[in-house]
Amino acid sequence: MKSIAAMLFLLTGSLSAQHPSKPQISPFFDRLNDGPAFLVECRNTTGQTLEWRESLRVDGVIVDPHGPLMMGAAAGETWRGILALRQSDRSINVAPRLKFGAIVKSEFQVAISEGKHTIAVQCGDVWSDDFTFFWEGDSHP
């Protein structure tokens, strides 16, 4: 009986290890973004390299990707990137600052109105939970 229970435990553990965990989203603040920005973390719990192709959802609507963002994260690694939702098309003549383990910064021009919003990202086949944030609007000095 103990051996059957042990086998079920091992089988359940190996099946759950094949699915990626949910990506995590945290607010990211710096002086360069013209809009809200987020640090995304995606832990690869699969046995293969995991690709992320900028699957992003803002207020329930998938934002069109503009190219691959991630080369891949090997099994067991955590990929980190910074996503900015820019509110203008003004160019920034500064190279993106990568900190806190981020390997890439990607900027999307997504117009958002003042108020409450949600953002979610997809890692492998798994979407993060919706992350709620608030945007003040178009007040520029």
C-alpha positions in Angstrom: 0.0 0.0 0.0 2.9 2.4 0.8 4.5 1.7 -2.5 1.3 2.5 -4.4 1.0 5.8 -2.5 4.7 6.6 -3.2 4.2 5.9 -6.9 1.2 8.1 -7.1 3.1 10.9 -5.3 6.0 10.6 -7.8 3.7 10.5 -10.8 1.8 13.5 -9.7 5.1 15.4 -9.0 6.5 14.6 -12.5 3.3 15.6 -14.2 3.1 18.9 -12.4 6.8 19.6 -13.2 6.0 19.5 -16.9 3.8 22.6 -16.8 5.2 26.2 -16.5 4.3 28.1 -13.4 2.3 31.3 -13.8 4.3 34.4 -14.7 4.6 37.0 -12.1 4.1 40.8 -12.7 5.4 43.6 -10.5 5.3 47.3 -11.0 8.5 48.9 -12.3 9.3 52.5 -11.8 12.0 54.5 -13.6 12.4 58.0 -15.0 12.5 57.0 -18.7 9.1 55.4 -19.3 6.3 57.5 -20.6 3.6 55.2 -19.1 3.3 52.4 -16.7 6.0 49.7 -16.7 6.2 46.2 -15.2 8.9 43.6 -14.3 7.8 40.2 -15.6 9.2 37.0 -14.2 8.7 33.6 -15.9 10.1 30.5 -14.3 10.5 27.6 -16.7 9.4 24.4 -14.9 9.2 22.4 -18.1 11.9 20.1 -19.3 12.6 22.1 -22.4 13.6 25.6 -23.5 10.6 28.0 -23.1 10.0 30.8 -25.6 8.0 33.9 -24.9 6.7 35.8 -27.8 5.3 38.9 -26.2 1.8 37.6 -25.4 0.4 40.6 -23.6 -3.2 41.4 -22.6 -4.3 44.9 -21.5 -7.8 45.2 -20.1 -8.7 41.8 -21.5 -7.5 42.6 -25.1 -4.4 40.9 -26.5 -1.9 43.4 -27.8 -0.4 42.6 -31.2 3.2 41.4 -30.7 5.9 43.2 -32.7 8.5 40.4 -32.7 10.2 37.9 -30.4 11.2 39.3 -27.0 12.8 36.3 -25.5 15.4 33.9 -27.0 14.4 31.3 -24.4 14.8 30.2 -20.9 16.3 26.8 -20.2 14.6 24.3 -17.9 14.7 25.6 -14.3 15.7 29.1 -15.2 13.7 32.3 -14.5 13.4 34.8 -17.4 13.0 38.5 -16.4 12.0 41.4 -18.7 10.7 44.9 -18.4 7.5 45.9 -20.3 6.6 49.5 -20.7 3.2 50.8 -22.0 4.3 54.0 -23.5 1.7 56.8 -23.9 3.5 58.7 -26.7 5.7 58.1 -29.6 8.4 60.5 -28.5 11.8 58.8 -28.8 14.2 58.3 -26.0 17.8 58.6 -26.9 18.9 56.5 -24.1 19.7 52.8 -24.2 17.2 50.8 -22.1 18.4 50.3 -18.6 18.3 46.6 -17.6 18.4 46.1 -13.9 17.1 43.5 -11.4 18.0 40.6 -13.5 16.0 41.7 -16.6 17.5 40.6 -19.9 15.4 42.8 -22.2 13.1 45.8 -22.1 10.2 46.1 -24.5 8.1 49.1 -25.1 4.5 48.9 -26.4 2.6 52.0 -27.5 -0.8 51.2 -25.9 -3.1 54.2 -25.3 -4.8 53.8 -21.9 -7.3 56.1 -20.4 -7.2 57.5 -16.9 -8.4 55.0 -14.3 -8.2 51.3 -13.4 -6.6 48.8 -15.8 -5.4 45.2 -15.9 -2.4 43.6 -17.6 -1.5 39.9 -18.0 1.3 38.1 -19.8 1.6 34.6 -21.3 4.5 32.3 -20.5 4.5 29.2 -22.6 0.8 28.2 -22.6 0.1 29.7 -19.2 -1.3 33.2 -18.6 -0.4 35.2 -15.5 -3.2 36.4 -13.2 -4.5 39.8 -14.2 -2.4 42.5 -12.4 -4.4 45.6 -11.6 -2.9 49.1 -11.9 -4.1 52.6 -12.0 -3.1 55.3 -14.5 -3.4 59.0 -13.7 -3.8 60.2 -17.3 -2.3 62.8 -19.6 -0.9 65.4 -17.2 2.5 66.4 -18.5 4.4 69.4 -17.2 
